[in-house]
């Protein structure tokens, strides 16, 4: 075979292997791109879902940890406590001040009463963020986390409906009157219950829920 024929043959062989290598590289690149695309389609939505779930959990934890129970009356309303929660460990004088009379029967006071010196009505606000569980003609009940419920009694003109989610500080009603504590005139009877048991609201007010 002549030198010229050998050179032509080598040239054809080199072109063949160059084409083969180019095809192999092309297939590898296409495979890589396809793999990245598949990973993106599968992994990214799952990653986004996990991140959104973590954000929701963080917000829930923050709302539970950071919110502090506030008084159910606004500072500018001039409403002040007039009767405290009945405590077994209190003095006899303090206990007598925390009894409610109905006819010839006395009841232990299970909350805090608020009123104004001038006897006028005032706005009643949510002490904690929560869901409205019950609304009556003279009562609003809010349900919160950890088995806590707040009761706003002796109120008038409820402004909320059952099922609504109310933010802390929202006005939910106006102070009114009740037959049981008629002598107190216009006032708010505020109760806190933990797992259906009445607790002293003073132990929660100003503390994290």
Backbone as a printed PyTorch tensor [residue, N CA C, xyz], in Angstrom:
tensor([[[  0.8660,  -1.1910,   0.0000],
         [  0.0000,   0.0000,   0.0000],
         [  0.8950,   1.2320,   0.0000]],

        [[  0.5270,   2.1860,  -0.8180],
         [  1.3410,   3.3890,  -0.9280],
         [  1.1250,   4.2800,   0.2740]],

        [[  2.0330,   5.2300,   0.4480],
         [  1.9460,   6.1880,   1.5520],
         [  0.6840,   7.0180,   1.4440]],

        [[  0.3210,   7.4130,   0.2910],
         [ -0.8920,   8.2370,   0.0910],
         [ -2.1330,   7.4700,   0.4900]],

        [[ -2.1960,   6.1690,   0.1340],
         [ -3.3610,   5.3560,   0.5000],
         [ -3.4440,   5.1790,   2.0130]],

        [[ -2.2510,   4.9840,   2.6430],
         [ -2.2410,   4.8560,   4.1030],
         [ -2.7460,   6.1230,   4.7840]],

        [[ -2.3350,   7.2760,   4.2790],
         [ -2.7780,   8.5500,   4.8770],
         [ -4.2830,   8.7240,   4.7450]],

        [[ -4.8620,   8.3640,   3.5940],
         [ -6.3060,   8.4850,   3.3890],
         [ -7.0510,   7.5630,   4.3500]],

        [[ -6.5000,   6.3230,   4.4970],
         [ -7.1600,   5.3660,   5.3780],
         [ -7.1360,   5.8560,   6.8290]],

        [[ -5.9780,   6.3760,   7.2600],
         [ -5.8750,   6.8990,   8.6320],
         [ -6.8080,   8.0830,   8.8390]],

        [[ -6.9290,   8.9130,   7.8110],
         [ -7.8120,  10.0860,   7.9070],
         [ -9.2520,   9.6530,   8.0960]],

        [[ -9.6860,   8.6100,   7.3140],
         [-11.0820,   8.1280,   7.4550],
         [-11.2870,   7.5170,   8.8380]],

        [[-10.2880,   6.7900,   9.3090],
         [-10.3910,   6.1530,  10.6420],
         [-10.4960,   7.2130,  11.7400]],

        [[ -9.6630,   8.2530,  11.6330],
         [ -9.6820,   9.3160,  12.6420],
         [-11.0180,  10.0350,  12.6530]],

        [[-11.5700,  10.2860,  11.4390],
         [-12.8720,  10.9580,  11.3680],
         [-13.9500,  10.0930,  12.0240]],

        [[-13.8530,   8.7790,  11.8200],
         [-14.8550,   7.8580,  12.3870],
         [-14.8220,   7.9290,  13.9250]],

        [[-13.5930,   7.8530,  14.4830],
         [-13.4950,   7.8590,  15.9470],
         [-13.8510,   9.2270,  16.5320]],

        [[-13.5210,  10.3060,  15.7790],
         [-13.9110,  11.6340,  16.2580],
         [-15.4180,  11.7490,  16.3180]],

        [[-16.0980,  11.2540,  15.2590],
         [-17.5730,  11.2830,  15.2590],
         [-18.1350,  10.4480,  16.3990]],

        [[-17.5000,   9.2690,  16.6260],
         [-17.9780,   8.3870,  17.6870],
         [-17.8320,   9.0580,  19.0480]],

        [[-16.6530,   9.7380,  19.2230],
         [-16.4440,  10.4260,  20.5060],
         [-17.4280,  11.5770,  20.6820]],

        [[-17.7090,  12.2860,  19.5920],
         [-18.6510,  13.4080,  19.6710],
         [-20.0440,  12.9140,  20.0150]],

        [[-20.4300,  11.8000,  19.4240],
         [-21.7480,  11.2280,  19.7120],
         [-21.8230,  10.7980,  21.1750]],

        [[-20.7420,  10.1760,  21.6690],
         [-20.7100,   9.7200,  23.0610],
         [-20.8190,  10.9120,  24.0120]],

        [[-20.0740,  11.9780,  23.6930],
         [-20.1450,  13.1850,  24.5210],
         [-21.5410,  13.7910,  24.4980]],

        [[-22.1340,  13.8070,  23.3090],
         [-23.4820,  14.3740,  23.1670],
         [-24.4780,  13.5880,  24.0150]],

        [[-24.3930,  12.2400,  23.9010],
         [-25.3080,  11.3870,  24.6830],
         [-25.1070,  11.6180,  26.1760]],

        [[-23.8390,  11.7560,  26.5970],
         [-23.5580,  11.9670,  28.0230],
         [-24.1330,  13.2880,  28.5100]],

        [[-23.9530,  14.3530,  27.6850],
         [-24.4790,  15.6740,  28.0440],
         [-25.9990,  15.6450,  28.1270]],

        [[-26.6370,  15.0350,  27.1290],
         [-28.1030,  14.9410,  27.1280],
         [-28.5820,  14.1660,  28.3480]],

        [[-27.8700,  13.0750,  28.6660],
         [-28.2450,  12.2870,  29.8400],
         [-28.1080,  13.0910,  31.1200]],

        [[-27.0260,  13.8780,  31.2080],
         [-26.8070,  14.7090,  32.3910],
         [-27.8950,  15.7590,  32.5450]],

        [[-28.2070,  16.4220,  31.4340],
         [-29.2590,  17.4460,  31.4630],
         [-30.5950,  16.8190,  31.8530]],

        [[-30.8740,  15.6500,  31.2570],
         [-32.1270,  14.9670,  31.5850],
         [-32.1890,  14.5740,  33.0440]],

        [[-31.0560,  14.1190,  33.5970],
         [-31.0240,  13.7360,  35.0060],
         [-31.2450,  14.9180,  35.9200]],

        [[-30.5950,  16.0520,  35.5890],
         [-30.7880,  17.2630,  36.3860],
         [-32.2450,  17.7190,  36.3360]],

        [[-32.8160,  17.6560,  35.1380],
         [-34.2230,  18.0610,  35.0010],
         [-35.1470,  17.1790,  35.8010]],

        [[-34.9010,  15.8810,  35.7870],
         [-35.7280,  14.9420,  36.5520],
         [-35.5810,  15.1980,  38.0450]],

        [[-34.3210,  15.4180,  38.4810],
         [-34.0970,  15.7170,  39.8970],
         [-34.8260,  16.9880,  40.2990]],

        [[-34.7770,  17.9950,  39.4460],
         [-35.4340,  19.2760,  39.7560],
         [-36.9370,  19.0830,  39.9080]],

        [[-37.5120,  18.2910,  38.9700],
         [-38.9550,  18.0660,  39.0150],
         [-39.3760,  17.3030,  40.2640]],

        [[-38.5420,  16.3740,  40.7140],
         [-38.8950,  15.5340,  41.8520],
         [-38.4840,  16.1590,  43.1810]],

        [[-37.2710,  16.6900,  43.2190],
         [-36.7170,  17.1320,  44.5000],
         [-37.1750,  18.5160,  44.9150]],

        [[-37.2350,  19.4450,  43.9560],
         [-37.5560,  20.8300,  44.3010],
         [-38.9460,  20.9880,  44.9100]],

        [[-40.0060,  20.4180,  44.3120],
         [-41.3270,  20.5470,  44.9540],
         [-41.3590,  19.9730,  46.3530]],

        [[-40.6590,  18.8300,  46.5600],
         [-40.6260,  18.2270,  47.8970],
         [-39.8720,  19.1270,  48.8640]],

        [[-38.7760,  19.7150,  48.3920],
         [-38.0020,  20.6290,  49.2230],
         [-38.8260,  21.8490,  49.6000]],

        [[-39.5660,  22.3880,  48.6350],
         [-40.4170,  23.5470,  48.9090],
         [-41.5030,  23.1880,  49.9190]],

        [[-42.0700,  21.9720,  49.7890],
         [-43.1230,  21.5420,  50.7140],
         [-42.5870,  21.4600,  52.1430]],

        [[-41.3860,  20.8730,  52.2840],
         [-40.7780,  20.7450,  53.6070],
         [-40.4910,  22.1130,  54.2060]],

        [[-39.9820,  23.0360,  53.3770],
         [-39.6570,  24.3710,  53.8630],
         [-40.9110,  25.1130,  54.3010]],

        [[-42.0160,  24.9810,  53.5240],
         [-43.2700,  25.6310,  53.8900],
         [-43.8150,  25.0490,  55.1870]],

        [[-43.6830,  23.7130,  55.3420],
         [-44.1600,  23.0720,  56.5580],
         [-43.3610,  23.5580,  57.7630]],

        [[-42.0540,  23.6860,  57.5980],
         [-41.2110,  24.1690,  58.6940],
         [-41.5630,  25.6080,  59.0530]],

        [[-41.8610,  26.4460,  58.0430],
         [-42.2550,  27.8290,  58.2980],
         [-43.5560,  27.8710,  59.0840]],

        [[-44.5380,  27.0240,  58.6810],
         [-45.8260,  26.9920,  59.3770],
         [-45.6430,  26.5550,  60.8180]],

        [[-44.8080,  25.5240,  61.0330],
         [-44.5700,  25.0410,  62.3840],
         [-43.8770,  26.1060,  63.2180]],

        [[-42.9470,  26.8180,  62.6050],
         [-42.2420,  27.8680,  63.3390],
         [-43.1970,  28.9810,  63.7400]],

        [[-44.1160,  29.3550,  62.8210],
         [-45.0790,  30.3990,  63.1350],
         [-46.0170,  29.9560,  64.2420]],

        [[-46.4250,  28.6680,  64.2240],
         [-47.3110,  28.1500,  65.2600],
         [-46.6150,  28.1770,  66.6140]],

        [[-45.3590,  27.7190,  66.6450],
         [-44.6090,  27.7230,  67.8970],
         [-44.4320,  29.1360,  68.3980]],

        [[-44.1000,  30.0730,  67.4850],
         [-43.9130,  31.4600,  67.8840],
         [-45.1720,  32.0220,  68.5030]],

        [[-46.3400,  31.7430,  67.8820],
         [-47.5920,  32.2970,  68.3810],
         [-47.9110,  31.7540,  69.7650]],

        [[-47.5210,  30.4630,  70.0150],
         [-47.7870,  29.8750,  71.3150],
         [-46.8380,  30.4210,  72.3740]],

        [[-45.5720,  30.5840,  72.0020],
         [-44.5590,  30.9440,  72.9780],
         [-44.5570,  32.4360,  73.2750]],

        [[-44.7540,  33.2640,  72.2770],
         [-44.5420,  34.6860,  72.4280],
         [-45.7670,  35.4550,  72.9220]],

        [[-46.9720,  34.9540,  72.6640],
         [-48.1430,  35.7280,  73.0420],
         [-48.3500,  35.6820,  74.5550]],

        [[-48.5960,  36.8300,  75.1310],
         [-48.7990,  36.9730,  76.5730],
         [-50.2460,  37.3960,  76.8210]],

        [[-50.8960,  36.7400,  77.7730],
         [-52.2880,  37.0780,  78.0720],
         [-52.3830,  38.5100,  78.5980]],

        [[-53.2610,  39.2890,  77.9750],
         [-53.4520,  40.6800,  78.3630],
         [-54.8030,  40.8510,  79.0510]],

        [[-54.9710,  41.9820,  79.7070],
         [-56.2450,  42.2640,  80.3590],
         [-57.3470,  42.3590,  79.3050]],

        [[-58.5480,  41.9370,  79.6550],
         [-59.6560,  41.9510,  78.6860],
         [-60.3140,  43.3190,  78.5250]],

        [[-59.6480,  44.3360,  79.0270],
         [-60.1600,  45.7120,  78.8870],
         [-59.0250,  46.6040,  78.4050]],

        [[-59.3620,  47.6410,  77.6900],
         [-58.3520,  48.5680,  77.1900],
         [-57.9690,  49.5590,  78.2920]],

        [[-56.7020,  49.9570,  78.3050],
         [-56.2140,  50.8660,  79.3440],
         [-56.9800,  52.1810,  79.3380]],

        [[-57.3240,  52.6490,  78.1270],
         [-58.0190,  53.9400,  78.0280],
         [-59.4780,  53.8680,  78.4400]],

        [[-59.9870,  52.6680,  78.6980],
         [-61.3950,  52.5250,  79.0860],
         [-61.6440,  52.9210,  80.5320]],

        [[-60.5730,  53.0090,  81.3290],
         [-60.6640,  53.3470,  82.7650],
         [-61.3460,  52.2600,  83.5850]],

        [[-61.5420,  51.0750,  83.0170],
         [-62.1430,  49.9680,  83.7590],
         [-61.0820,  49.3220,  84.6550]],

        [[-61.4570,  49.0790,  85.9110],
         [-60.5370,  48.5030,  86.8890],
         [-61.1530,  47.2670,  87.5440]],

        [[-60.3080,  46.3650,  88.1180],
         [-60.8330,  45.1920,  88.8140],
         [-61.5950,  45.6100,  90.0820]],

        [[-62.7480,  45.0100,  90.2980],
         [-63.5380,  45.3170,  91.4960],
         [-63.7600,  44.0770,  92.3640]],

        [[-63.5550,  42.8900,  91.8160],
         [-63.6810,  41.6550,  92.5910],
         [-62.7060,  40.6290,  92.0310]],

        [[-61.9770,  39.9610,  92.9440],
         [-60.9410,  39.0100,  92.5300],
         [-61.4580,  37.5770,  92.5510]],

        [[-60.5740,  36.6620,  92.2140],
         [-60.8520,  35.2330,  92.1920],
         [-60.8160,  34.7040,  93.6290]],

        [[-61.7640,  33.8460,  93.9880],
         [-61.8190,  33.2810,  95.3360],
         [-60.6750,  32.2850,  95.5140]],

        [[-59.8740,  32.4990,  96.5650],
         [-58.7380,  31.6300,  96.8460],
         [-58.9040,  30.9790,  98.2190]],

        [[-58.6930,  29.6790,  98.2580],
         [-58.8240,  28.9490,  99.5110],
         [-57.7550,  29.3580, 100.5200]],

        [[-56.6030,  29.7830, 100.0150],
         [-55.5030,  30.1410, 100.9120],
         [-55.5660,  31.6050, 101.3670]],

        [[-56.5530,  32.3600, 100.8830],
         [-56.6750,  33.7780, 101.2420],
         [-57.2100,  33.9340, 102.6670]],

        [[-57.0910,  35.1360, 103.1880],
         [-57.6100,  35.4190, 104.5260],
         [-59.1400,  35.4180, 104.5030]],

        [[-59.7360,  35.3380, 105.6740],
         [-61.1950,  35.3230, 105.7640],
         [-61.7880,  36.5960, 105.1600]],

        [[-61.1660,  37.7170, 105.4160],
         [-61.6520,  38.9920, 104.8850],
         [-61.5960,  39.0020, 103.3610]],

        [[-60.4970,  38.5000, 102.8090],
         [-60.3440,  38.4530, 101.3520],
         [-61.3470,  37.4900, 100.7260]],

        [[-61.5800,  36.3680, 101.3910],
         [-62.5450,  35.4010, 100.8880],
         [-63.9590,  35.9760, 100.8840]],

        [[-64.3190,  36.7010, 101.9310],
         [-65.6520,  37.3150, 102.0100],
         [-65.8710,  38.3010, 100.8690]],

        [[-64.7920,  38.9960, 100.4780],
         [-64.8970,  39.9630,  99.3800],
         [-65.0450,  39.2760,  98.0310]],

        [[-64.7400,  37.9710,  97.9890],
         [-64.8070,  37.2170,  96.7350],
         [-65.9750,  36.2370,  96.7190]],

        [[-67.0280,  36.5430,  97.4840],
         [-68.2460,  35.7480,  97.4830],
         [-69.3480,  36.5010,  96.7490]],

        [[-70.1450,  35.7620,  96.0050],
         [-71.2800,  36.3410,  95.2790],
         [-72.5590,  35.7760,  95.8780]],

        [[-73.4730,  36.6840,  96.2180],
         [-74.7190,  36.2390,  96.8640],
         [-75.8670,  36.1820,  95.8600]],

        [[-76.6100,  35.0810,  95.9350],
         [-77.8310,  34.9370,  95.1600],
         [-78.9060,  34.3910,  96.0990]],

        [[-79.8120,  35.2800,  96.4990],
         [-80.8090,  34.9110,  97.5060],
         [-80.1370,  34.6850,  98.8350]],

        [[-80.2870,  33.5140,  99.3920],
         [-79.6480,  33.1560, 100.6570],
         [-78.4030,  32.2820, 100.4550]],

        [[-77.9450,  32.1830,  99.2250],
         [-76.7940,  31.3260,  98.9130],
         [-75.6070,  32.1620,  98.4400]],

        [[-74.4300,  31.7520,  98.8750],
         [-73.2000,  32.4380,  98.4690],
         [-72.3650,  31.5150,  97.5690]],

        [[-71.7820,  32.1120,  96.5350],
         [-70.9680,  31.3630,  95.5820],
         [-69.5500,  31.9320,  95.5600]],

        [[-68.5790,  31.0280,  95.4310],
         [-67.1910,  31.4760,  95.2860],
         [-67.0200,  32.1310,  93.9160]],

        [[-66.4220,  33.3080,  93.8960],
         [-66.2280,  34.0430,  92.6500],
         [-65.1450,  33.3720,  91.8190]],

        [[-65.4590,  33.0090,  90.5630],
         [-64.5410,  32.2130,  89.7350],
         [-63.8280,  33.0160,  88.6560]],

        [[-63.6840,  34.3190,  88.8570],
         [-62.9990,  35.1240,  87.8490],
         [-62.6090,  36.4860,  88.3740]],

        [[-62.4180,  37.4180,  87.4530],
         [-62.1460,  38.8200,  87.7840],
         [-63.2670,  39.6790,  87.2370]],

        [[-63.7370,  40.6350,  88.0380],
         [-64.7560,  41.5830,  87.5770],
         [-64.1160,  42.9400,  87.3360]],

        [[-64.5320,  43.5850,  86.2470],
         [-64.0310,  44.9160,  85.8990],
         [-65.2120,  45.8670,  85.7450]],

        [[-65.0240,  47.1030,  86.1710],
         [-66.0590,  48.1190,  85.9550],
         [-65.4310,  49.5050,  86.0080]],

        [[-66.2330,  50.4900,  85.6290],
         [-65.8020,  51.8870,  85.6950],
         [-66.4670,  52.5680,  86.8950]],

        [[-65.7900,  53.5630,  87.4430],
         [-66.3590,  54.2740,  88.5890],
         [-67.6420,  55.0030,  88.2310]],

        [[-67.7290,  55.4730,  86.9650],
         [-68.9210,  56.2220,  86.5580],
         [-70.0670,  55.3070,  86.1340]],

        [[-69.8480,  53.9990,  86.1570],
         [-70.9060,  53.0540,  85.8290],
         [-71.2050,  52.9110,  84.3490]],

        [[-70.4130,  53.5480,  83.4870],
         [-70.6640,  53.4740,  82.0470],
         [-70.0840,  52.1840,  81.4560]],

        [[-70.5900,  51.8330,  80.2880],
         [-70.0930,  50.6380,  79.6160],
         [-68.7230,  50.9020,  79.0010]],

        [[-68.0570,  49.8430,  78.5710],
         [-66.7250,  49.9490,  77.9620],
         [-66.5150,  48.7370,  77.0660]],

        [[-65.5220,  48.8440,  76.1790],
         [-65.2310,  47.7540,  75.2500],
         [-64.5560,  46.5900,  75.9690]],

        [[-64.9530,  45.3740,  75.5810],
         [-64.3340,  44.1500,  76.0750],
         [-63.4780,  43.5860,  74.9400]],

        [[-62.2250,  43.2640,  75.2270],
         [-61.3090,  42.8000,  74.1810],
         [-60.8010,  41.3950,  74.4960]],

        [[-60.3500,  40.6950,  73.4440],
         [-59.8250,  39.3360,  73.5940],
         [-58.4860,  39.3740,  74.3250]],

        [[-58.3730,  38.5890,  75.3820],
         [-57.1350,  38.5420,  76.1570],
         [-56.0490,  37.7560,  75.4340]],

        [[-56.4660,  36.8210,  74.5690],
         [-55.5460,  36.0000,  73.7760],
         [-56.1440,  35.7800,  72.3950]],

        [[-55.2940,  35.5160,  71.4240],
         [-55.7790,  35.1020,  70.1140],
         [-56.4400,  33.7320,  70.2490]],

        [[-57.5930,  33.5560,  69.6180],
         [-58.2710,  32.2750,  69.7200],
         [-59.4940,  32.1920,  68.8260]],

        [[-60.1550,  31.0400,  68.8770],
         [-61.3570,  30.7980,  68.0820],
         [-62.5960,  30.9840,  68.9500]],

        [[-63.5860,  31.6550,  68.3910],
         [-64.8400,  31.8570,  69.1190],
         [-65.5600,  30.5130,  69.1920]],

        [[-65.7390,  30.0120,  70.3960],
         [-66.3820,  28.7250,  70.5900],
         [-67.8850,  28.8700,  70.8380]],

        [[-68.2620,  29.9500,  71.5220],
         [-69.6680,  30.1230,  71.8770],
         [-69.9940,  31.6020,  72.0020]],

        [[-71.1750,  31.9640,  71.5490],
         [-71.6700,  33.3360,  71.6930],
         [-73.1040,  33.2630,  72.1930]],

        [[-73.3670,  33.9300,  73.3030],
         [-74.7210,  34.0060,  73.8480],
         [-75.1360,  35.4560,  73.9990]],

        [[-76.3400,  35.7080,  74.5040],
         [-76.8000,  37.0910,  74.6600],
         [-75.9570,  37.8960,  75.6390]],

        [[-75.2990,  37.2080,  76.5980],
         [-74.4780,  37.9180,  77.5790],
         [-73.1300,  37.2460,  77.8150]],

        [[-72.6720,  36.4590,  76.8300],
         [-71.4200,  35.7220,  77.0200],
         [-70.7210,  35.4350,  75.6970]],

        [[-69.3810,  35.4960,  75.7480],
         [-68.5350,  35.0830,  74.6200],
         [-67.4570,  34.1760,  75.1830]],

        [[-67.2270,  33.0290,  74.5210],
         [-66.2000,  32.0850,  74.9640],
         [-65.1910,  31.8910,  73.8360]],

        [[-63.9110,  32.0500,  74.1500],
         [-62.8320,  31.8360,  73.1860],
         [-62.0160,  30.6180,  73.5820]],

        [[-61.6650,  29.8140,  72.5770],
         [-60.8480,  28.6170,  72.7930],
         [-59.4320,  28.8830,  72.3160]],

        [[-58.4540,  28.4780,  73.1400],
         [-57.0450,  28.7090,  72.8400],
         [-56.2740,  27.3890,  72.9020]],

        [[-54.9700,  27.4700,  72.7170],
         [-54.1270,  26.2720,  72.7600],
         [-53.9820,  25.7610,  74.1920]],

        [[-53.5490,  24.5130,  74.3040],
         [-53.2170,  23.8970,  75.5930],
         [-54.3970,  23.8120,  76.5540]],

        [[-55.6080,  23.6560,  76.0190],
         [-56.7690,  23.4580,  76.8710],
         [-57.2600,  24.6920,  77.5980]],

        [[-56.8490,  25.8750,  77.1430],
         [-57.2430,  27.1180,  77.8030],
         [-58.4490,  27.7340,  77.0940]],

        [[-59.4010,  28.2040,  77.8890],
         [-60.5590,  28.9360,  77.3890],
         [-60.7200,  30.2130,  78.2040]],

        [[-61.0970,  31.2830,  77.5330],
         [-61.3930,  32.5310,  78.2380],
         [-62.8720,  32.8460,  78.0880]],

        [[-63.5020,  33.2500,  79.1970],
         [-64.9370,  33.5100,  79.2450],
         [-65.1600,  34.9970,  79.5360]],

        [[-65.9810,  35.6230,  78.7210],
         [-66.3120,  37.0350,  78.8660],
         [-67.8200,  37.0960,  79.1200]],

        [[-68.1940,  37.3050,  80.3690],
         [-69.6000,  37.2210,  80.7630],
         [-70.1140,  38.5690,  81.2520]],

        [[-71.4280,  38.6550,  81.3760],
         [-72.0970,  39.9110,  81.7250],
         [-71.8670,  40.9630,  80.6390]],

        [[-71.7570,  40.5230,  79.3870],
         [-71.5050,  41.4590,  78.2890],
         [-72.7880,  41.7090,  77.5030]],

        [[-72.7430,  42.7180,  76.6730],
         [-73.8550,  43.0310,  75.7740],
         [-73.2990,  43.3090,  74.3810]],

        [[-74.1510,  43.2220,  73.3940],
         [-73.7910,  43.5280,  72.0080],
         [-72.5570,  42.7530,  71.5200]],

        [[-72.5930,  41.4290,  71.5760],
         [-71.4470,  40.6520,  71.0460],
         [-71.1830,  41.0150,  69.5900]],

        [[-69.9200,  41.1700,  69.2410],
         [-69.5270,  41.5810,  67.8900],
         [-68.9040,  40.4410,  67.0890]],

        [[-68.9130,  39.2250,  67.6280],
         [-68.2650,  38.0960,  66.9640],
         [-69.2550,  36.9530,  66.7890]],

        [[-68.8570,  35.9810,  65.9570],
         [-69.6870,  34.8050,  65.7070],
         [-68.8800,  33.5410,  65.9620]],

        [[-69.5770,  32.4760,  66.3220],
         [-68.9120,  31.1960,  66.5730],
         [-68.1410,  30.7500,  65.3290]],

        [[-66.9330,  30.2640,  65.5340],
         [-66.0950,  29.8030,  64.4360],
         [-65.0850,  30.8290,  63.9610]],

        [[-65.2740,  32.0870,  64.3050],
         [-64.3300,  33.1280,  63.9030],
         [-63.0300,  33.0130,  64.6960]],

        [[-61.9210,  33.3810,  64.0560],
         [-60.6350,  33.4570,  64.7380],
         [-60.3890,  34.9220,  65.0850]],

        [[-60.2240,  35.1730,  66.3720],
         [-60.0930,  36.5280,  66.8810],
         [-58.6650,  36.7800,  67.3440]],

        [[-58.1350,  37.9250,  66.9900],
         [-56.7840,  38.2850,  67.4090],
         [-56.8070,  38.9530,  68.7760]],

        [[-55.7050,  38.8050,  69.4670],
         [-55.5780,  39.4330,  70.7790],
         [-55.7980,  40.9340,  70.6600]],

        [[-56.6340,  41.4960,  71.5440],
         [-56.8950,  42.9250,  71.5370],
         [-58.0960,  43.3490,  70.7180]],

        [[-58.6730,  42.4130,  69.9250],
         [-59.8760,  42.7410,  69.1440],
         [-61.0570,  42.9680,  70.0830]],

        [[-61.8810,  43.9560,  69.7520],
         [-63.0910,  44.2050,  70.5430],
         [-64.1100,  43.1260,  70.2120]],

        [[-64.6380,  42.4580,  71.2310],
         [-65.5760,  41.3550,  71.0040],
         [-66.9750,  41.6370,  71.5500]],

        [[-67.0970,  42.6280,  72.4470],
         [-68.4130,  42.9480,  73.0270],
         [-68.2900,  44.2210,  73.8540]],

        [[-69.3880,  44.5680,  74.5310],
         [-69.4030,  45.6900,  75.4640],
         [-69.7880,  45.1740,  76.8510]],

        [[-69.3110,  45.8380,  77.8850],
         [-69.6700,  45.4440,  79.2450],
         [-71.1600,  45.6730,  79.4640]],

        [[-71.7840,  44.7870,  80.2540],
         [-73.2220,  44.8920,  80.4990],
         [-73.5600,  44.5640,  81.9480]],

        [[-74.7420,  44.0450,  82.1570],
         [-75.2140,  43.7070,  83.5010],
         [-75.6430,  42.2490,  83.5600]],

        [[-75.7490,  41.7090,  84.7810],
         [-76.2430,  40.3480,  84.9650],
         [-77.1040,  40.2970,  86.2180]],

        [[-78.0120,  39.3320,  86.2650],
         [-78.8810,  39.1650,  87.4280],
         [-78.0930,  38.6840,  88.6410]],

        [[-77.1000,  37.8130,  88.4100],
         [-76.3410,  37.2680,  89.5210],
         [-75.5270,  38.3300,  90.2470]],

        [[-74.9450,  39.2720,  89.4880],
         [-74.1270,  40.3210,  90.1040],
         [-74.7560,  41.6810,  89.7930]],

        [[-76.0270,  41.7560,  90.0200],
         [-76.7910,  42.9510,  89.6620],
         [-76.3110,  44.1770,  90.4210]],

        [[-75.8940,  43.9700,  91.6700],
         [-75.4530,  45.0910,  92.4960],
         [-74.2010,  45.7670,  91.9470]],

        [[-73.4440,  45.0540,  91.1070],
         [-72.2200,  45.6240,  90.5410],
         [-72.4890,  46.5140,  89.3320]],

        [[-73.7240,  46.5400,  88.8670],
         [-74.0520,  47.3740,  87.7170],
         [-73.3610,  46.8930,  86.4470]],

        [[-73.0100,  47.8380,  85.5850],
         [-72.3350,  47.5080,  84.3250],
         [-70.9070,  47.0490,  84.6250]],

        [[-70.5820,  45.8510,  84.2060],
         [-69.2340,  45.3230,  84.4570],
         [-68.9450,  44.1490,  83.5300]],

        [[-67.7210,  43.6640,  83.5880],
         [-67.2940,  42.4630,  82.8640],
         [-66.8880,  41.4120,  83.8700]],

        [[-67.4080,  40.2110,  83.6940],
         [-66.9780,  39.0590,  84.4970],
         [-66.0750,  38.2190,  83.5990]],

        [[-64.7850,  38.1780,  83.9360],
         [-63.7760,  37.5150,  83.0990],
         [-63.2720,  36.2500,  83.7970]],

        [[-63.3840,  35.0990,  83.1030],
         [-62.9470,  33.8140,  83.6610],
         [-61.9220,  33.1540,  82.7470]],

        [[-61.0430,  32.3770,  83.3460],
         [-60.0790,  31.5560,  82.6090],
         [-60.2060,  30.1250,  83.1090]],

        [[-60.3080,  29.1780,  82.1730],
         [-60.3730,  27.7680,  82.5380],
         [-59.2660,  26.9940,  81.8270]],

        [[-58.6400,  26.0920,  82.5750],
         [-57.6060,  25.2050,  82.0450],
         [-58.1290,  23.7830,  82.1520]],

        [[-58.3660,  23.1580,  80.9980],
         [-58.9350,  21.8090,  80.9800],
         [-60.2260,  21.7420,  81.7900]],

        [[-61.0950,  22.7230,  81.5490],
         [-62.4360,  22.7980,  82.1460],
         [-62.4280,  23.1770,  83.6210]],

        [[-61.2670,  23.4740,  84.1960],
         [-61.1920,  23.8590,  85.6000],
         [-60.9000,  25.3560,  85.7130]],

        [[-61.6920,  26.0620,  86.5270],
         [-61.4780,  27.4970,  86.7100],
         [-60.1550,  27.7560,  87.4140]],

        [[-59.4090,  28.7100,  86.8950],
         [-58.1310,  29.1020,  87.4980],
         [-58.1320,  30.6090,  87.6960]],

        [[-57.2840,  31.0740,  88.5600],
         [-57.1890,  32.5020,  88.8350],
         [-56.6180,  33.2150,  87.6080]],

        [[-57.3860,  34.1000,  86.9760],
         [-56.8620,  34.8110,  85.7970],
         [-55.5820,  35.5810,  86.0880]],

        [[-55.4210,  36.0250,  87.3400],
         [-54.2300,  36.8040,  87.6980],
         [-52.9490,  36.0000,  87.5200]],

        [[-53.0380,  34.6520,  87.5970],
         [-51.8320,  33.8300,  87.4270],
         [-51.4360,  33.7190,  85.9570]],

        [[-52.3160,  34.1160,  85.0400],
         [-52.0370,  34.0500,  83.5960],
         [-51.7810,  35.4220,  82.9930]],

        [[-52.4370,  36.4370,  83.5170],
         [-52.2940,  37.7780,  82.9380],
         [-50.8420,  38.2510,  83.0360]],

        [[-50.3150,  38.6530,  81.8960],
         [-48.9350,  39.1190,  81.8650],
         [-47.9120,  38.0150,  81.7350]],

        [[-48.3920,  36.7470,  81.5640],
         [-47.4790,  35.6200,  81.3990],
         [-47.6860,  34.9830,  80.0370]],

        [[-46.6610,  34.2700,  79.5450],
         [-46.7590,  33.6320,  78.2350],
         [-47.7750,  32.5000,  78.2870]],

        [[-48.5780,  32.3930,  77.2200],
         [-49.6090,  31.3490,  77.1610],
         [-48.9990,  30.0270,  76.7560]]])
